[in-house]
């Protein structure tokens, strides 16, 4: 009931009030802007994407736990996640062979980004020789990737053209810096409203990678010239960046049994060297390391190139590379027999 002397609202004021009320109700009913949906294949890539997306959203990770991208099988839930993604980051269709078929089936709304082909990435050839890759290209399947653009599905010609490249590009922190720049560029195109945040995050991530590289170079300076053998040839980019000396790999690919000839050649080379190290990987057969070190003075160790033992998240890339450096330093840094007399004299 209107109080005495209360002015009667004019028809114009009533109209303005109703328009304002309608606008407020409409704003309340409208859904919030949809969060950018981003998926990454492996932990090191996921970590770099998560750093760039910090404060905007959280990417999903496909290859969880200790699974290897070389042998991973895509689950139905993974396929559903990818079909609803805005952006899908991977290294290449040969590092992650499970992505080859799915990218051909994804809708045009999913942007596929192959980071092995990011601008400025340094690509290295697969190493050849009896204790590295086979001379027969059919014997290996883990080369560098090719760039699909957004939806170039001519897999075979590009795949065969790139078979001579090593695909483990993320293990060089300089390559990781190029990947961060590409991740920020792509995400900024996908969500222009968040471009400033992506740029600032990428700059912080880049500075952290520069510091990480300096720390690792300092930590590994004393073991650079000590030879070692790896389980499979996944570490070339790390070795190349930090001047390390690998002399061979036990197997051509993680899912291939090495030949007796290959094991014999590696054992022969180890027997001719001062005490060295042979590194297994968390997901694969430690017994093969025993097979090549038997009868030699080589020590066993473990290296984790894909982050099987690392918790996923923004810090996973830093943890992965620091763990590699620590594993190499701890094993290779142990004194050999020739050094022990020198050390004893030094402490007297």
C-alpha positions in Angstrom: 0.0 0.0 0.0 1.4 3.4 -1.0 2.2 5.7 2.0 0.6 9.2 2.1 2.5 11.8 0.2 4.6 9.1 -1.6 5.0 10.2 -5.2 3.4 8.0 -7.8 6.1 6.5 -10.1 5.9 7.9 -13.6 5.2 5.5 -16.5 8.8 6.4 -17.8 10.4 5.5 -14.5 8.5 2.2 -14.3 9.8 1.4 -17.8 13.4 2.0 -16.8 13.0 0.0 -13.7 11.6 -3.0 -15.6 14.4 -2.8 -18.2 17.1 -2.7 -15.5 15.4 -5.7 -13.7 15.2 -7.7 -16.9 18.9 -7.0 -17.6 19.9 -8.1 -14.2 17.9 -11.3 -14.4 19.4 -12.0 -17.9 22.9 -11.5 -16.6 22.2 -13.9 -13.7 20.8 -16.5 -15.9 23.6 -16.4 -18.5 26.3 -19.0 -18.1 29.8 -17.9 -17.2 32.4 -18.0 -20.0 33.4 -21.6 -20.7 36.8 -22.6 -19.3 39.4 -23.3 -22.0 39.6 -27.1 -22.3 43.2 -28.2 -22.9 44.7 -31.7 -23.0 48.4 -32.8 -23.0 49.8 -36.2 -23.6 52.8 -36.6 -21.3 53.9 -35.1 -18.0 56.7 -32.9 -19.2 54.4 -31.3 -21.8 51.5 -31.1 -19.4 53.8 -29.3 -16.9 54.8 -26.7 -19.4 51.2 -26.1 -20.4 50.1 -26.0 -16.8 52.7 -23.3 -16.1 51.4 -21.1 -19.0 47.8 -21.7 -18.0 48.2 -20.9 -14.3 45.4 -18.7 -13.1 43.3 -19.4 -16.1 42.6 -23.2 -16.1 44.1 -26.6 -15.6 45.0 -28.9 -18.5 44.1 -32.6 -18.4 46.8 -35.3 -18.7 46.5 -38.4 -20.8 49.5 -40.6 -19.9 49.2 -41.0 -16.2 51.4 -42.7 -13.6 54.3 -44.8 -14.8 52.8 -45.5 -18.2 55.0 -45.0 -21.3 53.8 -42.9 -24.3 55.5 -45.4 -26.5 53.3 -48.3 -25.5 50.2 -46.4 -24.2 46.7 -47.4 -25.4 44.1 -44.7 -25.6 41.1 -45.4 -23.3 37.5 -44.5 -24.2 37.5 -41.8 -21.5 40.7 -40.3 -23.1 38.9 -40.2 -26.5 35.9 -38.4 -24.9 38.2 -35.9 -23.3 40.0 -35.2 -26.6 36.8 -34.8 -28.5 35.7 -32.1 -26.2 39.0 -30.3 -26.0 39.7 -26.9 -27.5 43.5 -27.5 -27.8 45.4 -30.8 -27.8 49.2 -30.7 -27.1 51.5 -33.6 -28.0 55.2 -34.0 -28.9 54.7 -36.0 -32.1 52.8 -39.0 -33.5 55.9 -41.1 -33.2 56.8 -40.3 -29.6 53.1 -40.9 -28.8 52.0 -43.4 -31.5 48.6 -43.8 -29.8 47.7 -40.3 -31.1 48.1 -41.2 -34.8 44.5 -42.5 -35.3 42.7 -40.3 -32.8 43.8 -37.1 -34.4 42.3 -38.2 -37.7 39.0 -38.7 -35.9 38.9 -35.5 -33.9 36.4 -32.7 -34.9 37.6 -29.5 -36.5 36.9 -27.7 -33.2 40.0 -29.4 -31.6 43.3 -27.6 -32.4 46.1 -30.2 -32.6 49.5 -28.8 -31.7 52.6 -30.9 -32.4 55.3 -29.4 -30.3 58.2 -31.2 -32.0 57.6 -28.8 -34.8 57.4 -25.6 -32.8 59.4 -22.7 -34.2 63.0 -22.8 -33.1 63.1 -26.4 -31.9 66.5 -28.1 -32.4 66.0 -31.5 -33.9 68.7 -34.2 -33.7 69.2 -37.2 -35.9 68.8 -40.7 -34.4 72.2 -42.0 -33.6 73.5 -44.9 -35.6 75.9 -47.7 -34.8 75.9 -51.2 -33.3 75.2 -49.8 -29.8 72.7 -47.2 -30.8 69.9 -47.3 -33.4 69.7 -50.2 -35.9 70.9 -49.5 -39.4 67.5 -50.7 -40.6 64.9 -47.9 -40.2 62.1 -50.5 -39.8 63.6 -51.5 -36.5 62.8 -48.3 -34.7 59.6 -46.3 -34.2 60.5 -43.3 -32.0 61.6 -40.5 -34.3 60.6 -36.9 -34.3 57.1 -35.8 -35.2 55.5 -33.9 -38.0 53.3 -30.9 -38.0 49.7 -31.6 -38.8 48.8 -28.0 -38.8 45.3 -28.1 -37.4 44.0 -31.1 -39.4 46.5 -32.4 -41.9 46.0 -36.2 -41.8 48.5 -37.3 -44.4 50.3 -39.4 -41.7 52.3 -41.8 -43.7 54.4 -39.6 -46.0 55.3 -37.2 -43.2 55.9 -40.1 -40.7 58.4 -41.8 -43.1 60.1 -38.5 -43.9 60.8 -37.9 -40.2 61.8 -41.4 -39.2 65.5 -40.4 -39.0 64.9 -37.8 -36.2 65.1 -38.3 -32.5 61.7 -37.3 -30.9 62.7 -36.8 -27.3 63.0 -33.0 -27.8 61.6 -32.0 -24.3 64.8 -33.1 -22.6 66.7 -30.1 -23.8 65.6 -27.1 -21.7 66.4 -24.8 -24.6 63.8 -26.7 -26.6 61.4 -26.5 -23.6 61.7 -22.7 -23.8 60.6 -22.8 -27.5 57.7 -25.1 -26.5 56.6 -22.6 -23.8 56.6 -19.8 -26.4 54.5 -21.9 -28.8 52.1 -23.0 -26.0 51.5 -19.3 -25.0 50.9 -18.3 -28.7 48.4 -21.0 -29.3 46.5 -20.5 -26.0 46.4 -16.8 -26.7 44.8 -17.4 -30.0 42.3 -19.8 -28.4 41.4 -17.4 -25.6 42.4 -13.8 -26.5 40.9 -12.5 -23.3 43.6 -14.3 -21.3 46.5 -13.5 -23.6 48.1 -11.1 -21.1 48.1 -13.8 -18.4 49.5 -16.4 -20.8 52.3 -14.0 -21.8 53.2 -13.2 -18.2 53.2 -16.9 -17.2 55.3 -17.8 -20.2 57.9 -15.2 -19.3 58.1 -16.6 -15.8 58.4 -20.1 -17.1 61.2 -19.1 -19.5 63.2 -17.4 -16.8 62.8 -20.6 -14.6 64.1 -22.8 -17.5 67.2 -20.5 -17.9 67.9 -20.9 -14.2 67.3 -24.7 -14.4 69.8 -25.1 -17.2 72.5 -23.2 -15.3 71.9 -25.3 -12.2 72.2 -28.6 -14.1 75.2 -27.6 -16.1 77.0 -26.8 -12.8 75.9 -30.1 -11.2 77.1 -32.2 -14.1 80.4 -30.4 -14.8 82.5 -33.0 -13.1 81.0 -36.1 -14.8 80.7 -34.8 -18.4 83.5 -37.1 -19.7 82.4 -40.3 -18.0 80.9 -42.9 -20.4 77.6 -44.6 -19.7 74.9 -46.8 -21.3 71.2 -46.1 -21.3 68.2 -48.5 -21.6 67.0 -46.9 -24.8 68.3 -43.9 -26.7 66.0 -41.3 -25.1 68.5 -38.9 -23.6 70.4 -37.5 -26.6 69.0 -34.0 -26.2 69.9 -33.9 -22.5 73.4 -35.2 -23.3 73.8 -32.7 -26.2 72.9 -29.8 -24.0 75.1 -30.7 -21.1 78.0 -32.3 -22.9 77.5 -35.9 -21.5 79.1 -39.1 -23.0 76.7 -42.0 -23.7 78.3 -44.9 -25.6 75.2 -46.9 -26.3 71.6 -48.0 -25.6 70.6 -51.5 -24.6 67.5 -51.6 -26.9 66.4 -49.8 -30.0 62.9 -49.1 -28.6 61.4 -49.8 -25.2 59.0 -52.4 -26.5 61.6 -54.3 -28.6 63.8 -57.1 -27.2 67.5 -56.4 -28.0 69.4 -58.9 -30.0 72.1 -61.1 -28.4 74.6 -59.4 -30.8 73.7 -56.0 -29.4 74.0 -57.1 -25.8 77.4 -58.7 -26.5 78.7 -55.6 -28.1 77.7 -53.3 -25.2 79.1 -55.8 -22.7 82.4 -55.8 -24.7 82.6 -52.1 -24.7 81.9 -51.8 -21.0 84.5 -54.4 -20.1 87.1 -52.2 -21.9 86.2 -49.1 -19.9 86.9 -47.9 -16.4 83.9 -48.5 -14.1 80.9 -46.8 -15.6 77.1 -46.8 -15.3 74.3 -48.6 -17.1 70.9 -47.0 -16.6 67.5 -48.7 -16.6 64.2 -46.9 -16.8 61.3 -47.3 -14.2 58.8 -48.9 -16.6 61.1 -51.4 -18.3 63.1 -54.6 -17.7 65.9 -54.2 -15.1 67.1 -57.7 -15.9 68.5 -56.4 -19.2 70.8 -54.1 -17.3 72.0 -57.1 -15.3 72.7 -58.9 -18.6 75.0 -56.3 -20.0 76.8 -55.5 -16.7 77.6 -59.1 -15.8 81.3 -59.6 -15.8 82.1 -55.9 -15.9 82.7 -53.3 -13.3 79.8 -51.1 -14.5 77.3 -49.9 -11.9 73.5 -49.9 -12.3 71.4 -46.8 -12.1 68.0 -45.5 -13.1 67.0 -42.6 -15.4 63.4 -41.5 -16.0 63.0 -39.6 -19.3 59.3 -39.2 -19.3 58.5 -38.5 -15.6 57.1 -41.9 -14.6 58.1 -41.3 -11.0 57.2 -37.6 -10.9 53.9 -36.2 -9.7 52.0 -34.4 -12.5 51.6 -30.6 -12.3 53.4 -27.3 -13.1 56.6 -28.5 -11.2 56.9 -31.8 -13.1 59.3 -30.6 -15.8 61.7 -29.1 -13.3 61.6 -32.2 -11.2 62.1 -34.5 -14.2 65.3 -32.7 -15.3 66.7 -32.3 -11.8 66.1 -36.1 -11.2 68.0 -36.9 -14.4 70.9 -34.8 -13.3 70.9 -36.3 -9.8 70.8 -39.9 -11.2 73.7 -39.2 -13.5 75.8 -37.4 -10.9 75.2 -40.0 -8.2 76.2 -42.9 -10.3 78.9 -41.4 -12.5 80.3 -39.4 -9.7 81.4 -42.4 -7.7 85.2 -42.7 -7.9 86.7 -45.5 -10.0 89.7 -47.6 -9.0 92.2 -45.4 -10.6 91.0 -42.4 -8.7 90.9 -44.0 -5.2 94.7 -43.6 -4.5 94.5 -39.9 -5.5 91.5 -39.4 -3.1 93.3 -41.2 -0.2 96.4 -39.0 -0.6 94.2 -35.9 -0.7 92.6 -36.7 2.6 95.8 -37.5 4.5 
